[in-house]
Amino acid sequence: MADLHHTHELAFDGDVVTKRYVDSKPGAAEREWRGLSLLAEHAPGLAPAPIAFEDGVVRMTRIDGVPLRGLPPGAVHLAAMAEALAELHAAVPARVLESVPLRPWQREAVVDWVARRCAAWEPREPLVDRAVKEGAKWLESWSPGDAGITPVFGAGDGNLANFLWDGARVRVVDFEDCGRSDRAFELAELVEHASMWVDGEVEIAPAFELSPLEERRMGECRKVQALVWLFLLSHEHPRNPPGTFQRQAERVLTRLGA
């Protein structure tokens, strides 16, 4: 799940990046190192190459590129991003993926977090209050089961800024929440991330051919991810345009069909 708090410090020395994690996010450095190591073996070039890991500090190679957030979402960028995501998800062989720990903030943890936020919500304004009420009602009835699950290696963060365009391809950074996941859940988290729409809608979902069961699962996961962002954006952040919170409430109601 997206984390709006400071989780690490970055230092650059030529072609080497040093990422030092703060103590408030246990296991993040280990997950980053594991993810970079797996990708270096199974999808070299897609992500930074791991160099060293010690005491919560990960050193990796620096890769060139401009973050997709802030760039016009042209067809060439979206195609390259979809290609990078497909490579990422399929990178780790099934026999290896089975031994990779589940990524943090999988469905059960996210549902529990959203349910607690809904229960603790204090009325603020009609549109938002309605979104919270409808979200809580839907959440109580949601029983997704295992239908539509396609195991993949997931980065665990849908921030558009983590996808770097180097003029020829898109590569991926930031693996502090990576792990075993499922494709529908990963895509739902990506397309509902605020960075994918706050500056202009980035339509990446149509680039993926999903089975009917995956489509249904992704649609349901998008609902819960939209609710996640409703609470994350409940305090306006200066980097987002004014009115972002209200727009998110509208997105929640649209996703819920309410």
N, C-alpha and C positions, 0 to 999 in steps of 0.2 A: 504494500500500500504506500501511496505517496507520503512523504514525510516533509513537512514544511519547516522543520527545525534544522539547525546546523548539525550535521552528523560527522563532518570530516574537514580536514585542512589539506590543501594541495600546495605542493612546492615543485617548481620546475627548474631543472638543471640540464640545459641542452636537450638531448633526446630522452631524458629520464624524468618521469613523474613520480613524486613521492606522495602517497596518500596516507595521512595519519588520522585514525578514527578517534572520536571522543568516546568516553566511557558509557555514554547514555544509550548506545546501540550495541548490545552484546552480540558477538558472533559475526558482525558485519565484515570485519577484516578477513576472517576465515572464509566467509562466503565469497568475497571478492577474489581471494587467492585461488579458491577452488574453481570458480567460474573461469578465470583467466587461464588457469592451467588446463582445464578441459577444452577450452576453445583453442588454445595454442596447439593442442594435440589433434583435435578433430576438425577444426575450421580455422587454420592459421591465416592471419591477415584480417579476420573479421573484427577483432578486438585488440587492445593493447597486449603485448606479450609480457608475461610475468618475468620479473628479474629476481626479486628477493622478498621474503616475508619474515618479519620478526617483531614481536611485542606490539601487535596492533598496527603495524606499519607495512604497507604494501608498496613496493617499487615496481614500476612497469615502464614499458616503452611509451614514448609520446607519439601519437598518430596525428597526421595532418588532417585538417578538415574544418568546415564551418558548420556550426549547429543548425539543424533544419528549422529550429524555432527562430523566427525572424526573417527567414527567406520566403519569397513567394512560393506557395505550394504548387509548383509546376509539375506537369505530367512526368518529366524525367526524374524529378526528385522522388515522387511517390512510387514510381516503378522501382527505383533503386532501393528505397526504404523497404518496400514489400519483399524484394529479393533478399535483402539483408535479414529481415525477420524470418523468412522461410528457411534461410541457411542456418540461422541461430536455432530455431525450433527443432530442426532435424539434425543438428550437428552431433549430438551425443548419441552413440549407438544404444539401442534398446537395452542390451545386456549391461551396459555401463550405467545408463540412466536409472535403472532399477535400484542401484546402490547410492544414488545421489539423494541427499535429504530433500524433503519437500521444502519449497521456498516459503519464507515467512508470509503471513497474511494471506493464506489460502482461504477458500470460501468460508469454512467454519469460523475462523477467527474474524473475518470481515463481517459476517452476519452478526456475530456476537457484539462486535464493536458498534455497529450501526444500531442494533436493537437497544443497547444501553444509552446511546445518544438520543434516540427517539423517546425513550422512557423518561429521560431527564430534561427534555426540551421544555423551555419556558416560553409562552406565547410572545411573539414579537411583532409580526405583521401578517395580515390575512393570507397573502400568497404563499409565504414561506411556511406558515403554520399549516396550511392545507397540504403542502408538499410533504411535510413531516408526518401528518396524520395519515395521508394516503400511503406513504412509504411504510409506516408501521403496520398498517392493515395488510398490505401486500406481503410484507416480510413474514407475518404470522402464518400465511398460507403457502409459502414457497417450500416445495419439497423437490429439489432438482434431481436427486438420486445420482446415478452414475451414467445415465444415458448421454451420449455425445462427447464422452471424454476421449481425447486423443493425447496420450502422454507426450510431452515435449520438454525441452530444456528452456526455462523461462528466465528472462533478465529480471523480472519482478518490478520494473519501473517503466511506466509508459511516457515519461517526460520526453517531449519532442526534442529537447535540447541534448539528449543523450545519443542522438543520431547525427553523425558528422558526414557531411558531403565534401569529398575531396576533388570534385570536378569530374570524377569518373564512376565512383561508387559510394555507397553509404556504409560506414562502419559504426560500431556500437561501443559505448563506454558506460561505466557505472554498473557494477554487478554486486553491490552490497546486499541486495535482496534476492539474488538469483537462487535457482534450485529447480527441482522437479516440479512440473506443473501440468496443466492441460491447455491445449491451444485455444479453446473457446474462452477460457477465463483470462488468458494472457491478452488476447485481442480485445476483449471487453474492457480490461483495465487500460489498454492503450487508447482506444477510441474515445473513452470517457474522460481521459486525463484532461485537465483544464487547458494545458498547453496545446491540445489538439483543436481547440475551438475558440479560445478567448480572443485571439488575434485574427480570427478568420478560420472557418471550418476546413479541416484537413480530412478529406474523404479517403481513408486508406482501406476500410473494411471491404469494399467491393473488389479489391485486388486479390482476395483470397477465396479459393473454391472450397467451401465447407459442405459437409453432408447436411441433409435436413436436420438431423439430430444435433449436429454441432451448431447450426444456425439458431436453432431453438435455444440451446444452452447459452450461446453467446448473448442472445436477446435478453434472457433472464439475468445473466451476469451483468449486463449493461445497466439494468435497473438498480442492482445493489451498488455498483460502482458510482452511478449518478448520485445515489444517496450518500455514499462516502464523501464525495466532493461537496455536497450540500453542507455538511458539517465542517469540512476542512475550510470552506470559504465563508463560514459564518462570521468571521472577522475579516473585513476587507483588507487585503494586502496591497501595499503601495505599488507593487509591480503589475497589478491587474487593473484594467480600466474601471472607473466608477460604474456601479450597477452590476458587477460580475456576479455577486451573490444572488441578486434577484433573477438574473438570467439562468443561473444554475437551478433555482427553484422551478422555473419554467421548463427546463430540460428534464427535471425529475418527473413533473406531471406529464410531460410528453412521453417519456419512456414508460410510465405506468399506465398510459392511456386514460388518465383521470381528468 
